[in-house]
């Protein structure tokens, strides 16, 4: 696994494809790991369920998280990632359709690193993905490896 | 005096004794007579009864023998034997049979001899040849033979000493016809065997009693039975008929019943003499008089002894009583004398004391009289009532200090002057006063009270009450009138005030209840009865517990009592019950009423029926809840819209883009154009959704009012608008210093929309002129946004503020048609109004007001 894996948490097939397309269009070639519901995302992050036994030293560089998700919604996934010392420094960007105030407030309260509302216009969306990738994958210094792993 | 009383008591005692003695003697005597009569009567009856019994027995005895004799004379078989024997037939057979039969007659023990005499007078069979038939026997045999009847002899003696009684029974073959004479059967009875020993015996043991048989024999009486007191006397003792005392003689002389006389011994006896029917015999039953009277004599003796003893005892008792009385009288006399001396001593002492008291009293009365006079005049002078007195000539003789105070005239100005000179009667009340004077002088009433008005010296009118009393002289003519006058001006004023207050309470639209310290209702104004439905009778004297519905908590009542008992006012609400059971709400203020010392005497409850308000509140609460629910639903809907409705639009746009990019070469120009249309429509839909969400957010977001600087807000917005690079020219005028209370972000949205519209619709003007200001229109602070843009025809403006309402073509002026709807919503949420004035090609002005409570 590439060290700079992007974890895309998204249940809408069109959105998955279009997001991948946008990433590709903007030449972001990081490996993209897609999970389609909140439970699967958590299983992946904590090496449980069908991801038990995966190499836990490999953590995604960036998590793109939708809010409306089956089983466990995105805000709850965020809360658990932040609550666990192994994952609490993970860079999580909310990528969702809504800019409802309640979602924005809840996201930032839970310590999200960014909140991007997917525009209807694909070109605008693609632009947003470009800047996102540029910033978080290139410009930004990633947080140190988790304490748990350092030990 | 005491001496004579002793004598008298002695006399009384002696009299009592004599009377007692007399009574006892009389009693004894009467008892004796009574008992004697009883005993005598008993004996008489006894004698009579025995006599009758004996006679009956004798008659029966004789009848028995007669019956036996008759049965012998009827015995046919024997008669056949005799007949055959006489005819000499079968001698050997008949003779023994006859003999046996004659002997069988001796089976009766009374018979001592039985014989059969043949018709010739020859003794054929004789059971006792040693004691042959006597002369008398042969005489009755002859009598029976010739008379053809059964003959009984009397009792007689024969052979000098033997006593017997014979029976001769003639036998005839034909008894009916007395024919065929067969002879005579002879029987001898020994009277000793049954008659003397059995019949003539007394049935009960009495010593001197005796039963005798006797008969008359010539001029004497012959005793036939064996006498108790004379041996061998039977048929021997004779007594001459001349002896008239003899019982038997008395009977023979015709006396009957129980007789008193002498017996054969010459001793006094009592007895009964009775003739035995069918015989010459008399039965005598007798008892010695002595024996009869013995118990009577004994009784007399006893009675005498007892009477004597009783008299003796009473004598003794009376003696002791007399003696004791003498002693008591002596003591009483001594005590009496002592008491007499004591009494006189005490009387003397008392007299002495009384004399002293009288003297002291008289002195005190003098002092009191003097004091009383002083006090009276003091009271006159200091009486809280004015004292005014005038005499028959209406000349004032008393004018107290209070009179000076009330009326203003000094005593020096009034005394000795006619009262009429003062002109103190209020002109309208002269009638009242005249009437009072008439009543007074009529003499029918001692006190006449009148209420009228008076003038004071200064001419002020005062309300007064006059208590007038009249004093008449001996002739009944008025001597003087004294009046106590009370100035009640203040009181009347207070009363009138009180009346006003009480009417205010009575007519109050709120319930007013006054209770005592225990909560017992003493007063309730009419409103209380109106609301609760109880009558005064039902409510007064009860406690307000009557209203309890159980809806108000016990803690509330506890808190209420604690508050008011500590002297504080309590305010709260009750959910109470009416008489008809309906529940109602009351807002109550309960406070203690205190007396001058600050002690709580009553509680006052002022209550308002707030049932309607409560209902309204409840309705509002319900409505609010409904609204909140609706809001939540709306929010959930909006949330869902914002997420889910935009996603497909994104896909449409995204995949259209993908098509344009990936299949660029395969698409002709028209195809590419269509795809652009798809994309732009998708995006417009995205904007529509965003605007709709904004509108809905305006409705559902809570308003947070702050002081908003509208001037600077408008400046920021216009800067933002014009920032987009453009070659348009603007004239923007924003009035300085516009502030209002409102929601910052909402007012931002509203102003942005309005200014954005102005910006948009002025795009064709050479110089776009946009103004934002305020002025007072119809007394209201009104804001306006004015442009010189395209304007519109007002006749189509009806639905201008509805969602999706547009006045222009999309191609001319793009927009969603939601902006003004949002503005109106925001203004309404600020309790304001918005309206528009516009003319085609002459610009548009939007006016709006904002209700600012701080202004």
Interface residues (C-beta under 8 A of the other chain):
Chain A: X12 X14 X15 X18 X21 X25 X67 X68 X96 X97 X98 X99 X100 X101 X102 X118 X119 X120 X121 X122 X123 X125
Chain B: X638 X639 X642 X643 X644 X646 X647 X649 X650 X651 X653 X654 X655 X656 X657 X658 X661 X679 X682 X683 X685 X686 X693 X697
